[in-house]
Structure formats: structure tokens, C-alpha cells
């Protein structure tokens, strides 16, 4: 996917905790199961969270929704703790993936996270739903970390 073709979904959220705590929540399987997936977000059960948090490593987040298992998968492209995290994002056996960029900037008290999800143009109809989903996840993350 080239930079001219994708649709950018952007969400910004301030946190009252350190950039390190916010960054680490993206790479801690136990934390991911509390804020990115599970009953705090939607009617689903976390089945398995596995990750290899290094550049070139991958992740698999399996959840059960309405009797169906969904495996969210990706590869870590860039890890610069606590400033930047870049990874691919997709669903196993669907065939296409997108890219997610997390930028974290320290503030006087806490930090600000900007998430940019680069969607393939075929997924433009899902942009508002994608933005709402990430915004909800970041709200739950803020509650979980406070």
C-alpha cells in the first residue's frame, strides 16, 4: 500500500500517567486483555493473547464473539520505547492488513498519544467505525492505567 492510497484514521488521547506506562500497555499481554479486548469493551471473551514484542516479531490476539473466534494478527515494524510503536493490523485468513502508528509525546503531567491507522482504500466505509473503536479502547486504557 503506498502512502497516496490509504485512508488515515487518527485518534488523540491524553493520559495522566507516564509515557512509559502507556507504551508498555501495548506490549503486555495481561494489559492488552484488559483494555484492547474483552468484556470491558464489548461482549467477547479473550481466548489467547500471544506476542513477540520486537521488530520483526508478531502478535496474535484471539477473541470469541457470538460463538466465533477472531484472530487479530500483525507484525511489529518499529519499536522506540516510549515514543513510537508501528505494527501491521489484520485478521487471520482475511488476506489484507493495515498499518497502525502510535506516537507518544510527554506532557508536563502525563502524555499524549496519537494513533494513526492507515486503512486500505477498500476499507474507507469502515473509517468512522475504526475511529470510534480505537477511541473507546484508549478510553478504557486510560481508566485501566489510572
N, C-alpha and C positions, 0 to 999 in steps of 0.2 A: 504494500500500500504506500503510495507516495504522499508527500505532505500536502499536495494540492487537492487530493481527492477525498480525504476523510472529513468527517463532521466532528468538531470538538465540543464535548460536554464539559463544562467547568463548574466546580463547586468549591467554595472557600469557607473555611470554618476556623474560628479562634478557639483555642484551648487554654485553660488556666494552669496547665502543667507543663513541664519542661519539654523541649523538642525531642529529647532522648526517649522520654516515656511514650510520646505519641508515635515516634518512629518505630520503637521496639514492639508496639502493639500490632504492627503489620507483619511481624516475623515470629510471633509467639503463638504456637498452635492453641494453647489454652485461651489466650486472649481473643484470638480470631473467632473461636467458638462462642464467645460471649457477645461480641459486638457486630461481626460481619454476617454471621449466620445464627440460626436458632430461634427459639421462641421469643426472645426479646425483640425480634424484628418482624417475624411472620410465623405463620402456622407451619412449622417444619421441625425436623429432628436432625441434629448433626450426627452423621454416621461415622465419618472419618475425616480427620484433618492431618495431612502429611505435607511436609515441606523440607526443602533443602535450600536454606537461605544464603545462597552465594551466587555471584554472577555465573550464569550457565546452569544453575540449579533450577529445579522446578517445584511446583506445588500441585496438590490435588485436594479439593475441598468437596467432600461428598455429603449431600443432604437428602433427606427424604421428605418430599412434598406430595400430599394427596396420593400416597402409595407408590410414587415414582422416585427412583434415585437419580439425582442430578449431580454430575461430577464437574465442578468448576476447575479448570486447569490453566496453567500458564508457566512461563519461564521467566526467571529474573534476568533482566538485561543490564541493570545498573543499580548498585547499592553504595550509597555515600552517606553513612550514618553521621548525624541525624538530619541531614539536609535533603536528600533526594533518593527516591526509590522508583524504578521503572520496571514494569513487567508486562508480559502479554496476558490477555484475559480471554478465555473462551469456555465452551462447554465441550467435554469429550464427545467424540463421534459426530460433531456438528460440522466440522471442517473449516470454519473461518475463525480467526481470532482478531482481537483489537489490542490496543496498547493503552496502558494506564500509567500516568506520570504523577508522582506525589512529590510536591515541593514543600518544605517546612522552613519557615523563617522565624527566628527567635524574636520575641517581643519583650518589652520591659517586664511584663508579668505573663509568662506562658509563651505561646507561639501561635502562628497562623499557618494552617495547612491549605494548600491549593491542590486540588485533584483535577487532572485533565484526562478525560477518557476520549481517546481518538477512535471514533467509530467508522467503519467502512460505510461508504455512501448507501449501500443496500439497507443499512440499519437506521437511516435517518428518521424513520417513523417511530423509532424507539428512543430518540434523544431525550424527550421530556420525561419519559418513564425511567430512563437510565439516570438522569439528573436527580429525580426525586428519590430513587433507590439509594444512590450514594449519599445524598443529604441526610436521609434517615439513618443510614449506617454511621455517618460521622456524628450525628446527634447521640446515638446510642454509645458510640465510643467515648464521647465527652462525659456522658453520665457514668460509664464504666470506670473511667480514669479518675473521676473526682471523688 
